[in-house]
Amino acid sequence: TSLGFMYANGFGVPKDFVRAYMWSSVAAASGGNMAQENLESFTDYMTPGQVAEAQRLSREWMVKHQK
């Protein structure tokens, strides 16, 4: 959730809603309620293509880092 918030607001990293959505999606998959809320608000600032890219990146990250 923190990484998603940081990317959404450009805190310490370049502002990037695709990365914000990606990291919030990873956090939401782990049960983060705030992360789920962030996902919904981030889509207000994203195109459908950006949402699809963020979803793809989060799926890839989760597959690569599954235990």
C-alpha positions in Angstrom: 0.0 0.0 0.0 2.8 2.4 0.8 4.5 1.9 -2.5 1.3 2.5 -4.3 0.6 5.7 -2.4 4.2 6.9 -3.0 3.9 6.3 -6.8 0.5 7.9 -6.9 1.8 11.0 -5.3 5.3 11.1 -6.5 6.8 10.8 -3.0 10.5 9.8 -3.5 9.7 8.2 -6.9 8.4 9.6 -10.2 4.6 10.0 -10.2 3.3 6.9 -12.0 -0.3 5.6 -11.7 0.6 2.4 -13.5 3.1 1.5 -10.8 0.8 2.8 -8.1 -1.9 0.5 -9.3 0.5 -2.4 -9.7 1.9 -2.2 -6.1 -1.6 -1.6 -4.7 -2.9 -4.6 -6.5 -0.1 -6.7 -5.0 -0.9 -5.4 -1.6 -4.7 -6.0 -2.1 -4.0 -9.6 -3.1 -2.4 -10.0 0.3 -5.5 -8.7 2.0 -4.8 -5.0 2.2 -8.2 -3.2 2.5 -6.7 0.2 2.0 -4.9 -1.0 -1.1 -8.3 -2.1 -2.6 -9.7 1.3 -2.0 -6.6 2.9 -3.6 -7.1 0.7 -6.7 -10.6 2.1 -7.2 -9.4 5.7 -6.8 -6.3 5.3 -9.1 -8.5 4.2 -12.0 -10.1 7.7 -12.1 -6.7 8.9 -13.3 -5.9 6.1 -15.7 -6.9 5.0 -19.2 -8.2 1.5 -19.7 -4.9 0.6 -21.4 -2.9 1.8 -18.3 -5.1 -0.3 -16.0 -4.6 -3.3 -18.2 -0.8 -2.7 -18.2 -0.8 -2.3 -14.4 -2.8 -5.5 -14.0 -0.4 -7.4 -16.2 2.6 -6.1 -14.2 1.0 -7.1 -10.9 0.2 -10.6 -12.2 3.8 -11.0 -13.4 5.2 -9.8 -10.1 3.0 -12.2 -8.1 3.8 -15.2 -10.3 7.5 -14.4 -10.1 7.5 -13.9 -6.3 5.1 -16.7 -5.2 6.4 -19.0 -2.5 
